Amino acid sequence: MDRLTRTHPAVPALLHGPVALILATAGVVTGGWLAGAVFMLSGYLVWTLTEYWLHRIVFHYVPPGRWEQRLHRTVHGVHHEHPNDALRLVFPPVVSLPAAVAVVLGFQALLVAHRGYAAASGFLVGYVVYDTLHHHLHHRRPTTRLGRHLRRRHMQHHFRDDSVGFGVSCPYWDLVFGTAHSKRGNTVPATRSAT
């Protein structure tokens, strides 16, 4: 099972990017630009909430049983144990493909066809942005002020306090839900900082 969790960081964009583009095109062609943009943005917003709550509730839940703890370690715990492992930073296709199908079907069930296409597109774009950004924060030195801020926050989550700072690409939800890092001690020790 461990082999299934190792994924090259380009895989999410290569798998889900074209699907998001096709869904966006279908949403715009059948529903128009304005409706397409509104529902893509709505889908992206749903993604940011999904990212935050998935990270906070699912990835940081400590299950009681031994088998469940082993599964949890494989899913997210090993990422915290080895945060610089480039192959453990993005969702593997064995998880992301079925999840993407469920998302598309879910949006289709909740919304009219073109709206569901557009919303699913926004959700998938958000997911690709998240996985790409997550890899970037671990393996690059961002040059923008925003990039440095996001990297500092995420490294604090890894090396200071993993009970806060759950929004990787959406830090504003940490402010809304009271899980932002405190101002005190907001630097990451240089010796433990990921490169």
C-alpha positions as CSV (number, residue, x, y, z in Angstrom):
1,M,0.0,0.0,0.0
2,D,2.9,2.3,0.7
3,R,3.9,2.3,-3.0
4,L,0.5,3.6,-3.9
5,T,1.1,6.7,-1.8
6,R,4.2,7.9,-3.7
7,T,3.3,10.2,-6.5
8,H,5.3,12.6,-8.7
9,P,4.2,16.2,-8.1
10,A,3.3,16.8,-11.8
11,V,0.6,14.0,-11.7
12,P,-2.3,16.1,-10.3
13,A,-1.9,18.8,-13.0
14,L,-1.5,16.2,-15.8
15,L,-4.5,14.1,-14.7
16,H,-6.9,16.7,-13.4
17,G,-5.9,19.8,-15.4
18,P,-7.3,18.6,-18.7
19,V,-10.5,17.4,-17.1
20,A,-11.0,20.8,-15.4
21,L,-10.5,22.5,-18.8
22,I,-13.0,20.2,-20.5
23,L,-15.5,20.8,-17.7
24,A,-15.0,24.6,-17.8
25,T,-15.5,24.6,-21.5
26,A,-18.6,22.6,-21.3
27,G,-19.9,24.8,-18.5
28,V,-19.2,28.0,-20.5
29,V,-20.5,26.7,-23.8
30,T,-23.8,25.5,-22.4
31,G,-24.3,28.2,-19.7
32,G,-22.5,31.3,-20.9
33,W,-19.5,33.1,-19.6
34,L,-21.0,34.8,-16.6
35,A,-22.7,31.7,-15.2
36,G,-19.6,29.7,-15.9
37,A,-17.4,32.1,-14.0
38,V,-19.8,32.4,-11.1
39,F,-20.0,28.6,-10.7
40,M,-16.3,28.0,-11.3
41,L,-15.6,30.5,-8.5
42,S,-18.2,28.7,-6.3
43,G,-16.6,25.4,-7.0
44,Y,-13.2,26.8,-6.1
45,L,-14.6,28.2,-2.8
46,V,-16.0,24.7,-2.0
47,W,-12.6,23.3,-2.7
48,T,-10.9,25.7,-0.2
49,L,-13.4,24.6,2.5
50,T,-12.8,21.0,1.6
51,E,-9.0,21.5,1.8
52,Y,-9.2,23.1,5.2
53,W,-11.6,20.6,6.8
54,L,-10.0,17.5,5.2
55,H,-6.7,18.6,6.5
56,R,-8.0,19.5,10.0
57,I,-10.5,16.7,10.6
58,V,-9.4,13.7,8.5
59,F,-5.6,14.1,8.2
60,H,-5.0,15.1,11.8
61,Y,-7.5,12.7,13.4
62,V,-5.7,10.0,15.5
63,P,-7.8,6.9,15.2
64,P,-8.0,4.4,18.2
65,G,-7.2,1.1,16.5
66,R,-3.8,-0.2,15.4
67,W,-4.9,-0.9,11.9
68,E,-6.6,2.5,11.6
69,Q,-3.4,4.2,13.0
70,R,-1.3,2.4,10.4
71,L,-3.7,3.6,7.6
72,H,-3.6,7.1,9.0
73,R,0.2,7.1,9.1
74,T,0.2,6.0,5.4
75,V,-2.3,8.6,4.3
76,H,-0.8,11.7,6.1
77,G,1.4,10.8,9.1
78,V,4.3,9.9,7.0
79,H,4.2,13.3,5.3
80,H,4.7,14.9,8.8
81,E,7.5,12.4,9.6
82,H,9.2,13.1,6.2
83,P,8.1,16.5,5.1
84,N,10.8,16.8,2.4
85,D,10.0,13.6,0.6
86,A,9.0,15.0,-2.8
87,L,6.9,11.9,-3.6
88,R,4.6,12.3,-0.6
89,L,3.3,15.8,-1.1
90,V,0.4,15.3,-3.5
91,F,-2.6,13.0,-3.4
92,P,-1.9,9.8,-5.3
93,P,-4.2,8.9,-8.2
94,V,-5.6,5.9,-6.3
95,V,-7.3,8.5,-4.1
96,S,-7.6,11.6,-6.3
97,L,-9.2,9.9,-9.3
98,P,-12.2,8.3,-7.4
99,A,-12.5,11.5,-5.4
100,A,-12.6,13.6,-8.7
101,V,-15.3,11.3,-10.1
102,A,-17.4,11.7,-6.9
103,V,-17.0,15.5,-7.0
104,V,-18.1,15.7,-10.6
105,L,-21.1,13.4,-10.0
106,G,-21.9,15.3,-6.8
107,F,-22.0,18.7,-8.5
108,Q,-24.0,17.2,-11.4
109,A,-26.6,15.9,-8.9
110,L,-26.8,19.2,-7.0
111,L,-26.8,21.6,-10.0
112,V,-28.1,21.9,-13.5
113,A,-25.7,20.3,-16.1
114,H,-23.7,23.4,-17.1
115,R,-23.5,24.8,-13.6
116,G,-22.3,21.4,-12.3
117,Y,-19.6,21.3,-15.0
118,A,-18.4,24.7,-14.1
119,A,-18.5,24.2,-10.4
120,A,-16.6,20.8,-10.7
121,S,-14.0,22.6,-12.9
122,G,-13.4,25.3,-10.2
123,F,-13.1,22.6,-7.5
124,L,-10.6,20.6,-9.6
125,V,-8.6,23.8,-10.4
126,G,-8.5,24.5,-6.7
127,Y,-7.2,21.0,-6.0
128,V,-4.5,21.3,-8.6
129,V,-3.4,24.7,-7.3
130,Y,-3.3,23.2,-3.8
131,D,-1.2,20.2,-4.7
132,T,1.2,22.3,-6.9
133,L,1.5,25.0,-4.2
134,H,2.0,22.4,-1.5
135,H,4.9,20.9,-3.4
136,H,6.3,24.4,-4.1
137,L,6.2,25.4,-0.4
138,H,8.2,22.3,0.5
139,H,10.8,22.3,-2.3
140,R,11.3,25.9,-3.5
141,R,12.1,29.2,-1.9
142,P,9.2,31.5,-2.9
143,T,10.3,34.9,-4.1
144,T,7.1,36.8,-3.6
145,R,5.9,38.2,-0.2
146,L,2.7,36.0,-0.4
147,G,4.8,32.9,-1.3
148,R,7.1,33.5,1.7
149,H,4.2,34.0,4.0
150,L,2.5,30.8,2.9
151,R,5.7,28.8,3.2
152,R,6.4,30.2,6.7
153,R,2.9,29.3,7.8
154,H,3.1,25.8,6.4
155,M,6.5,25.1,7.9
156,Q,5.2,26.3,11.3
157,H,2.4,23.7,10.9
158,H,5.1,21.1,10.3
159,F,7.8,22.1,12.8
160,R,6.1,24.2,15.5
161,D,2.5,23.2,16.0
162,D,0.5,20.8,13.8
163,S,-2.7,21.6,15.7
164,V,-3.1,24.9,13.8
165,G,-2.5,26.2,10.3
166,F,-4.5,23.8,8.3
167,G,-5.2,26.0,5.2
168,V,-2.3,25.5,2.9
169,S,-3.6,27.4,-0.1
170,C,-6.4,29.1,1.9
171,P,-4.9,30.5,5.1
172,Y,-8.0,32.8,5.5
173,W,-10.0,29.8,6.8
174,D,-7.6,29.5,9.7
175,L,-8.5,33.0,10.7
176,V,-12.3,32.4,10.3
177,F,-12.2,29.1,12.3
178,G,-9.7,30.2,14.9
179,T,-6.8,27.9,13.9
180,A,-4.3,30.5,12.8
181,H,-0.8,30.4,14.2
182,S,-0.2,32.9,17.1
183,K,2.0,35.9,16.5
184,R,4.4,34.8,19.2
185,G,7.1,32.4,18.1
186,N,6.1,32.6,14.5
187,T,9.5,31.7,13.1
188,V,10.6,28.3,12.1
189,P,14.0,27.1,13.4
190,A,16.5,27.3,10.6
191,T,17.9,23.9,11.3
192,R,14.5,22.2,10.8
193,S,13.2,24.3,7.9
194,A,12.3,22.4,4.8
195,T,14.2,23.4,1.7
